[in-house]
Structures are given as C-alpha cells and as structure tokens.
Amino acid sequence: VNVFVGCGLGGTSLINGNVAVRAEPRVFDDTCWPQALRDDMGGLEEGYQRAEEMLRPVAYPAQYPALPKLLALEQSAAHLGQPCSRPPIAVTFTEGVNHVGVEQRACMLCGDCITGCNYGAKNTVMFNYLPDARNFGAEIYTQVSVRRMEHKDGRWLAHYQTLETGREDLDDPVRTVAADIVVLASGTLGSTGILLRSKAAGLPLSDQVGQHFSGNGDVLGYSYDCAEEVRGVGYGHRDPRDMEAVGPAVTGMIDMRRQPVLDDGIVIQEFATPGALVNLLPEAMAKAGAALGKVAGEGLEEALEMESDVESLSVGPYETVADHTQAYLVTTHEGGSGSIRLEGGRLQIEWPHVGDQPIFERVNQTLAEATRALGGKYLIDPVWSGIFDKDLLTVHPLGGCVMAADAAHGAVNHKGQAFSGGAGAEVYEGLYVCDGSTIPRSLGVAPLLTISAVAERSCALLARDRGWRIDYALPS
C-alpha cells in the first residue's frame, strides 16, 4: 500500500479533496469500536456538529458556473441508475474574515485543491482550528519532528529534532519538551511512528501499536478520451481568472452506500488532477495503457492504440487527452488488516495480497460501466495491476493506533488514551492520540469529518475528566 499524505502547518488537510461527509451510522455498529463509544453516540453526534461548525463545509453552490467534470459524473450516475449529489466540501465561496478571525478569499475554481490552495479558500485546519487555538494562547512551532515519548517522574518528555539543520540523519542530539498531558495528532503514519519508536525505546505500550492499518478502500481510476470536454485538470501557475472554471477538486458524489451488506458500499467522486501534473498526465496514461491494457467497449482493446495519444502533447496540454479525462476517487471497505512497522528507523506498511479482495474488482467493473456514458475508455489505476502485484494507493490512511476496549485489541481506549501495557485496560492518564490512526476500520467515505468528530469527542472527555470547561464560543 502506497500512502499520499501532507506535511506542513495543517497536515494532510492542506492537500485533501475537502469532502466532509459523515460515515453511515451502522459503521459504528461494528464491534471493533469500543462499547463505550457505541454507547455514546450522542457524544459522537456532538463531535460531528462541532467539527462542522469549525470546518464549515458546504455544497458547491448552485449559482456558480456549471462544471463539465460534475456534469460528466451526473451522466455516469444516470447510466448506473444511481443518485448523484453535491457533497459538503470544506471550501469557502465568500470573501471576508471568517469565524475565527482569519481573512479568506472565495474559491477561484482553479482545480488545484490537492496540491494546496494558492488563494486561501480551502478550509484547512490552518484557517480554523489552529488559529482558533492561537487566539486562545497556544504556541505553534513548525519544522519540528517529534521522535518519541518518554514517561519520567510523572511527566511526559517529548524528544524532538529541529528540521533543516542538515544533521537529521547524523543522530543529531534531540531536545525535549516536558508536559503533563500530550495529545499526539500527527496523522496515521506520524502518531503510529512516534509510538513505535517510543515502544522500541522502552515505553510500555500495547502490542497492537502498528496493527489494523486501513487504506479506507481507496481506488483510483480514469475515463480518458471522453466524447465531451471534462475540464478535469487544474490551472497550476496560470491565472484562473483568465480560464474557464474547473471547480474545487471534488464537487460530486455517486453514493452507492446503504447496501444490504455494509462492506459492499461504494462512493464514487470525480476529482481534478492538479495543474502541476498536467504535462505528465497524458504521457503517463499512455505508457500505463500500453503496459497494462485497458477496459473499453465489450472487452480488452489493443493497448498500443493509447500510445498514439502521446503525440497530442504537442498540441498543448489543455487541448489533449488530459482535458478529456475524468479522474475518479472511490472509497469503499476493505479488511483493515495491514500493519505498520519500523525498519531501519523508517516506517514500512505490509499488507500482502490486499488488492486481491473481490471488492476492488467490483469497483473497477463499476467504473468501466460509468465510462460508457462518457464515450470514453477506462483505464484502471496503474498501480493496481499485475505488474505491481495489485498494490494500492491510499489518500485516506487509517489505523495503527486503533481504539479498543483493552490493550489486547487496540492501542488506545475510546477516549484516545494510550494503553500502558500489552494486556488489560490500564492507560496513561496524560497520553492521548487524536487522529486517523485511532479509527479501527474503513469508513466507506472520505474520513475527514469522522476523524474530526472523534477527536472533538476525545477533547470534550479530556476536559470533562479534569473538571475543565471548554469555551466553544465563536468568533474567538
């Protein structure tokens, strides 16, 4: 499994597709969730509401320009006999000072959300949660890498290195910050890595740290050479005011959840390829098509045909196959049985034969059918192929520090507190994990909002256990 994540002030929210949709309620019926959380769906509902209040997701406005990639998705949905909706996305469509006092601009419809918004319209945590914390006195430091945690004399020591010193690989002496309470929110790979290194250095933790990794059932696919213009490529450095609208990265969703069996659910979204990749896309697709073959019409076509598309590069990227390509991001469910381990100080993800699960074949068949409505040709995700042993690419990594009732089944409890050994339910009172690493299963939809809701609930419980009152008033 290959993982695409972002590092920066705001984490992966800087580069996500903005989709803020709730998981199906029956996702939480799964016994992999701690009973204490399943008994507190009211607390989770509050968490969802708090997250929505802060992230401010809205659907792509009806009064905004029509988007060819959204219209193409609606065509595919009609062909599949499925509903197509405009999901809430964490994007601002109005100018002005936002609810935490930060100036934001309206979306420029440039299509480059996934490589980071250049205009301040994307509601990353850099524009809401982090400045709100700063308003209340939090100190924020960047270019710092936490290596491990140590429990000493009743306090927590966070051992860290400053980055860009040129000595990170030379065992540069680490520095420490001491605290009574530490909340790790460094993402699935970050938090899991910190705990794995802490465990290796002697901190008693559950043996489940690093287990139950999930890619949230992510699948990529492409309909290329479509009959109509899709305009699914961002404008990069070009001024979008001089161009026709591409739109936010994701604006539409074919929701095929609510199946008789939860794990059979599929969500299909169109997404805009960032402009930074526009000159690479046609050639990469042509070479991939030549190597893999493609599904179109009634079966396999001559793969070499696709290589001729490379010649169209000379015409200019916005008049080539790239602008008649619909890119899909699908979320579904898989078993969540991958593992993360340390190897030479670096993280490695292991999940043999994950791509062989039947759900991924069904996803590709569905996308091939969706392509028929567009008069295009379907190309599977090149990574998910025999050439690469059906590897997967995920933009939604989950697990590694999953919550459970005890240390035999997870790394943290329902509040996010880390278990203090390999068995039992004893926890470290002041060590929390609050991010996607605690989610114990695939969610079947983009996890941004659910991760935020679970973290909001953990934060509320942290405060309640200590008799603290959180000031939720906005604007700060």
Beta strands, then each sheet from edge to edge (+ up, - down):
strand 1: 2-3
strand 2: 84-85
strand 3: 96-97
strand 4: 103-104
strand 5: 144-152
strand 6: 155-162
strand 7: 175-179
strand 8: 182-184
strand 9: 219-224
strand 10: 253-256
strand 11: 266-271
strand 12: 295-296
strand 13: 299-300
strand 14: 326-331
strand 15: 339-343
strand 16: 346-350
strand 17: 377-380
strand 18: 393-394
strand 19: 417-419
strand 20: 427-433
sheet 1: 1+ 18+
sheet 2: 2+ 10- 11+ 14- 9+ 17-
sheet 3: 3+ 4-
sheet 4: 5+ 6- 7+
sheet 5: 8+ 20+ 19-
sheet 6: 12+ 13-
sheet 7: 15+ 16-
end
